Amino acid sequence: MTAQTAVQKLTDTFADGLKYIRELNETYEMSRVLRDMERVCALCPHKRRCIEDLAAGASPEQYCPNEPTIKRLQSMKAA
């Protein structure tokens, strides 16, 4: 699984709060955020565990280094 695929699965896992990411993907800023999330995912020491959790439909939020970014995006959506 590539980092891009893992980030896609991660955003799908949090789909209720993050559907707008796909809508904003065309904007420069969101594109930068998604690239940074891919970079963080690619360097993550929990990649194997994350892949297994995402495949099982579980949330990796307790150990995911992208979790603060996801929470921030969710709070921006709610505002």
C-alpha positions as CSV (number, residue, x, y, z in Angstrom):
1,M,0.0,0.0,0.0
2,T,1.4,3.4,-1.0
3,A,1.3,6.4,1.3
4,Q,-1.3,8.0,-1.1
5,T,-3.5,4.9,-0.9
6,A,-3.1,4.8,2.9
7,V,-4.1,8.5,3.2
8,Q,-7.1,7.8,0.9
9,K,-8.2,4.9,3.2
10,L,-7.6,7.1,6.2
11,T,-9.8,9.9,4.9
12,D,-12.4,7.3,3.9
13,T,-12.3,6.0,7.5
14,F,-13.1,9.5,8.7
15,A,-15.4,10.1,5.7
16,D,-18.3,11.6,7.6
17,G,-16.3,14.6,8.7
18,L,-13.9,14.8,5.8
19,K,-15.9,14.4,2.6
20,Y,-15.2,18.0,1.9
21,I,-11.5,17.2,1.5
22,R,-12.1,15.7,-1.9
23,E,-14.2,18.8,-2.8
24,L,-11.3,21.1,-1.8
25,N,-8.6,18.9,-3.3
26,E,-8.3,21.2,-6.3
27,T,-7.3,24.2,-4.1
28,Y,-3.6,24.8,-3.7
29,E,-3.7,24.8,0.1
30,M,-5.7,21.6,0.5
31,S,-3.4,20.0,-2.1
32,R,-0.4,20.9,0.1
33,V,-2.2,19.5,3.2
34,L,-2.9,16.2,1.5
35,R,0.7,16.0,0.2
36,D,2.0,16.6,3.8
37,M,-0.4,13.9,5.1
38,E,1.0,11.5,2.5
39,R,4.6,12.4,3.6
40,V,3.7,11.8,7.3
41,C,2.0,8.6,6.4
42,A,5.0,7.4,4.4
43,L,7.4,8.0,7.3
44,C,5.0,6.6,9.9
45,P,6.4,3.8,12.2
46,H,2.9,2.3,12.6
47,K,2.3,1.8,8.8
48,R,1.8,-2.0,9.0
49,R,-0.6,-1.7,12.0
50,C,-2.4,1.2,10.3
51,I,-2.9,-0.8,7.0
52,E,-4.3,-3.7,9.0
53,D,-6.6,-1.5,11.0
54,L,-7.9,0.4,8.0
55,A,-8.4,-2.9,6.1
56,A,-10.5,-4.1,9.1
57,G,-12.5,-0.9,9.2
58,A,-10.9,0.2,12.5
59,S,-9.7,3.8,13.2
60,P,-6.0,4.4,13.7
61,E,-6.6,7.7,15.4
62,Q,-5.0,6.7,18.7
63,Y,-1.5,6.3,17.1
64,C,-1.8,8.1,13.8
65,P,0.6,11.0,13.4
66,N,-1.9,12.6,11.0
67,E,-4.6,12.6,13.7
68,P,-4.0,16.2,14.7
69,T,-4.4,17.4,11.1
70,I,-7.5,15.3,10.7
71,K,-9.0,16.8,13.9
72,R,-8.1,20.3,12.7
73,L,-9.7,19.7,9.4
74,Q,-12.8,18.4,11.1
75,S,-13.0,21.5,13.4
76,M,-12.6,23.8,10.3
77,K,-15.5,22.0,8.7
78,A,-17.7,22.4,11.8
79,A,-16.9,26.1,12.0
